[in-house]
Amino acid sequence: MAEKADALVLGGGFAGLSCAVALAGKGKKVLVLDKKPHLGGRAYSFEEGGLEVDNGQHLFMGCYWETRKFLKAIGTHDRLDIYHDVVVDYAEAGGKRDRLSCPSWLPAPLHLAAGLLGLKGVSLKEKTALLGFDLALKSLKSGPIPPEVEALTVRQWLTGLGISRNFQTRFFDPAAIGILNDSPDIASAAGFIQALRQMFLTGRESSRFALAKTGLSALYTDAARDFIETRGGRVISNAKAASLIEEGGRVRGIKTDMDSRFEAGHVVSTLPPWDLKKLVLPASLRGPWETLKPAPIVGATFKIDKPVMSERFLGMLNTETHWVFNKTLIQNIKEPGQTLAVVISGAHKQIGWSPEKILDVAKRDLTSCIPEFASAKVLISKVVKEPFATLSPVPGDEAKRPEPGTGMPGFSFAGDWTRTGLPATIESACASGHAAAALL
Ligand SMILES: Cc1cc2nc3c(=O)[nH]c(=O)nc-3n(C[C@H](O)[C@H](O)[C@H](O)COP(=O)(O)OP(=O)(O)OC[C@H]3O[C@@H](n4cnc5c(N)ncnc54)[C@H](O)[C@@H]3O)c2cc1C
């Protein structure tokens, strides 16, 4: 079937939908294609035993400006709860607690400094290293991260700044693994610095945490589809691109694996690198980006018969499981008991485990950090494994990320993994989608 659109957007995740919405908003006739039966890419939800389960808990930040712009455009901004307080609670074995609480009356980044000074598990002597950290971060306030810093892992960068291993374990490591989805021993310092400066050096609002009050799909997929379709665009699921059509040095459209041909004035690909490289592509699009590798995330959702935590989320220290989220509170679910979602990021080891083993480990860690969990009865549990969750941001990879909107005549790269100046997150996805749309 021949189709002709102004723009064909490959991929219906945050990048593709934000790009298509921006283009449709400018009056362009847009066609979105996705190989899956549902929209949302790596951020979606589904139902399991009466529970709405995200494919993995997603944390947003106040500094997700491009994401917020996208949600405003489709009218679902109010489904994102942006919390006023900047507070992170940590739990460790025996139920011991610590808290990062950044006073609301202090401007950024002083509020973070005050919060860090208040951590109980880090000595005053260890905290003096914050001066060097502050200076280093401010010296990298904007622009590209210098190659000599990008060549370092998060661990090497922090250790070089005199941050003790204990301080790293109690604050920097949980933050780094949450943001970068890989161990600080593997991940490049570049993405960590990009995120920290965005969160803490661009005003207090930027450092606020935000979570969806609904399942991820309800946050954006249907509203984005409606926005596009009511403006004359089309969104087609179960359509897998297999090759780009190139004629006269210009990309003219795509062919699917079922040999359907879709033509368009321009093609924007938001496919992750590991999917895009499988397509038949013009030689000029091939490049070092094809060697970018994914990092997995493993998550589990538990519905239990009684409440065991009162916080929105907890960082778990010195455990295999990194974070636990209180879905009942976050989504204001009217239910007896409680629904918890746990996350293991950078889960290279755990991705091959059976769901039973993942649940056992998560229950062990929850019992250790939240002793009340031991007496709770698990009513429903669901494990989700995402082997291709995000880019594994190792040193040297920044230069391999093509800039969003670049490519060749008739074709642009986009997606969270493109070089947006941010780690590969939802915000990077939306920034890339908007950048590609603006350049069309
Ligand atoms: C479990 C988990 C937890 C996460 N937690 C966070 C978090 O807390 N905060 C945060 O900011 N980010 C988080 N992320 C990352 C975030 O989900 C991604 O950065 C974002 O969703 C990427 O969006 P995207 O549109 O760039 O890519 P995708 O969502 O991957 O979209 C690409 C789309 O392309 C489609 N596609 C692939 N190949 C083809 C083909 N040949 N033809 C047609 N379509 C194709 C796919 O089906 C997909 O829908 C997490 C990711 C996971 C998996």
The ligand as a Gaussian input file, in Angstrom:
#p B3LYP/6-31G(d) Opt

LIG

0 1
 C       12.599000      -0.651000      33.040000
 C       13.030000       0.719000      32.617000
 C       13.150000       1.739000      33.551000
 C       13.530000       3.013000      33.158000
 N       13.572000       4.008000      34.089000
 C       13.739000       5.291000      33.670000
 C       13.610000       6.362000      34.580000
 O       13.381000       6.153000      35.775000
 N       13.709000       7.630000      34.117000
 C       13.981000       7.886000      32.792000
 O       14.033000       9.066000      32.410000
 N       14.146000       6.883000      31.909000
 C       14.024000       5.589000      32.309000
 N       14.135000       4.561000      31.410000
 C       14.535000       4.857000      30.025000
 C       13.340000       5.318000      29.184000
 O       12.320000       4.355000      29.213000
 C       13.836000       5.502000      27.766000
 O       14.895000       6.439000      27.756000
 C       12.752000       6.012000      26.820000
 O       11.540000       5.331000      27.000000
 C       13.255000       5.828000      25.402000
 O       12.309000       6.334000      24.492000
 P       12.606000       6.295000      22.935000
 O       11.391000       6.768000      22.265000
 O       13.903000       6.959000      22.651000
 O       12.855000       4.753000      22.576000
 P       11.813000       3.534000      22.627000
 O       10.871000       3.732000      23.739000
 O       12.624000       2.294000      22.614000
 O       11.004000       3.656000      21.266000
 C       11.466000       3.084000      20.081000
 C       10.309000       2.371000      19.427000
 O       10.776000       1.838000      18.180000
 C       10.082000       0.644000      17.939000
 N       10.837000      -0.135000      16.950000
 C       12.016000      -0.771000      17.102000
 N       12.393000      -1.333000      15.940000
 C       11.429000      -1.042000      15.036000
 C       11.259000      -1.335000      13.666000
 N       12.154000      -2.053000      12.970000
 N       10.153000      -0.864000      13.042000
 C        9.214000      -0.129000      13.724000
 N        9.343000       0.162000      15.036000
 C       10.424000      -0.277000      15.690000
 C        9.999000      -0.016000      19.304000
 O        8.933000      -0.961000      19.344000
 C        9.777000       1.189000      20.216000
 O        8.402000       1.383000      20.481000
 C       13.839000       3.264000      31.787000
 C       13.734000       2.228000      30.848000
 C       13.332000       0.979000      31.251000
 C       13.200000      -0.113000      30.227000

